[in-house]
Structures are given as structure tokens and as C-alpha cells.
């Protein structure tokens, strides 16, 4: 498949990019070679290949979502560097 310089300028205009004529010539050549390669890939027989969710076949690494007892208020504040009776104290970040 061949991409013309006019096609490159059209695509660049859609993407709101400024492309010189020299760049358009180079991009047209590159885009044409990419599309030619894609056509080559379309010729590969994949009829006996199972679809993949991911290239690497991994099991889920996440823990099971189980309901647990929440941390008590005292335990949450126990290791805080600065806290009053009810809240964490943090440095003021907005003036």
C-alpha cells in the first residue's frame, strides 16, 4: 500500500501538526513501509492460534478480595508521627 505526501499532509492536518514537504516525503515512505509490513502479517495463517489476553501468560497476582475487620481508630493513630486525639496532624501545604 502506498501513502502519498498528500495523505501525510491530510493526516498531519487532522492531528494539528505542521509538516514540511521534506518531512512529508520521509513520513510517506515510512508509513508505506509500515503498511506493507502489516499486509505481510495479514498473510500469516493464524487459524489454529488461540487469542491471547496478554503476551505473557500470567496468573492473577492480586490477593483475593475478602472483607476484614477495619483497623481501630487508636491503632490507626498509634504510629502516626504527630496526632491529636482524633486526627493525623500534617504540615500546612496551602497558604
C-alpha positions as CSV (number, residue, x, y, z in Angstrom):
1,X,0.0,0.0,0.0
2,X,1.3,3.4,-0.9
3,X,0.9,6.5,1.2
4,X,1.2,9.8,-0.7
5,X,2.6,13.1,0.6
6,X,-0.9,14.4,0.2
7,X,-2.1,11.7,2.6
8,X,0.6,12.7,5.1
9,X,-0.4,16.4,5.0
10,X,-4.1,15.4,5.4
11,X,-3.3,13.2,8.5
12,X,-1.0,15.9,9.9
13,X,-3.8,18.5,9.5
14,X,-6.2,16.2,11.4
15,X,-3.6,15.9,14.2
16,X,-3.0,19.7,14.1
17,X,0.7,19.2,13.2
18,X,2.8,21.3,10.8
19,X,4.8,19.1,8.4
20,X,7.2,20.4,5.8
21,X,7.2,18.9,2.3
22,X,10.6,17.2,3.1
23,X,9.2,15.7,6.2
24,X,6.0,14.6,4.4
25,X,8.1,12.8,1.8
26,X,10.0,10.9,4.5
27,X,6.9,10.1,6.5
28,X,5.1,8.9,3.4
29,X,8.0,6.4,2.8
30,X,8.0,5.3,6.4
31,X,4.2,4.9,6.6
32,X,4.1,3.0,3.3
33,X,6.7,0.5,4.6
34,X,4.8,0.0,7.9
35,X,1.6,-0.7,5.9
36,X,3.4,-3.1,3.6
37,X,4.7,-5.0,6.7
38,X,1.1,-5.1,8.1
39,X,-0.1,-6.6,4.8
40,X,2.7,-9.2,5.1
41,X,1.4,-10.1,8.6
42,X,-2.1,-10.5,7.3
43,X,-0.9,-13.3,5.1
44,X,0.2,-15.4,8.1
45,X,-2.1,-18.3,8.9
46,X,-3.4,-17.8,12.4
47,X,-6.4,-20.1,12.2
48,X,-5.0,-22.5,14.8
49,X,-3.8,-19.9,17.2
50,X,-5.8,-19.2,20.3
51,X,-6.4,-15.5,21.1
52,X,-4.4,-14.0,23.9
53,X,-5.4,-11.6,26.6
54,X,-1.7,-10.8,27.2
55,X,1.6,-11.8,25.5
56,X,2.9,-13.3,28.8
57,X,0.6,-16.0,30.3
58,X,0.5,-15.0,33.9
59,X,-1.9,-15.9,36.7
60,X,-3.5,-13.0,38.6
61,X,-1.1,-11.8,41.2
62,X,-3.7,-10.0,43.2
63,X,-4.9,-11.2,46.6
64,X,-8.5,-12.3,47.0
65,X,-10.9,-9.6,47.8
66,X,-12.1,-10.6,51.3
67,X,-13.9,-8.5,53.9
68,X,-11.9,-8.0,57.1
69,X,-12.4,-6.1,60.3
70,X,-11.4,-2.5,60.0
71,X,-8.4,-1.0,61.9
72,X,-9.5,0.6,65.1
73,X,-9.1,4.4,65.5
74,X,-6.5,4.0,68.2
75,X,-4.4,1.5,66.1
76,X,-4.5,3.8,63.1
77,X,-3.2,6.8,65.1
78,X,-0.7,4.7,67.1
79,X,2.3,5.0,64.8
80,X,1.5,8.5,63.5
81,X,4.4,10.9,63.9
82,X,2.0,13.6,65.0
83,X,-1.6,13.2,66.0
84,X,-4.1,14.6,68.4
85,X,-6.9,12.6,69.9
86,X,-8.9,12.2,66.7
87,X,-6.8,13.1,63.6
88,X,-3.4,12.8,61.9
89,X,-1.5,16.2,62.0
90,X,0.3,17.1,58.8
91,X,2.2,20.2,57.8
92,X,0.2,23.0,56.3
93,X,0.6,22.9,52.5
94,X,-1.8,25.7,51.4
95,X,-1.3,29.2,52.5
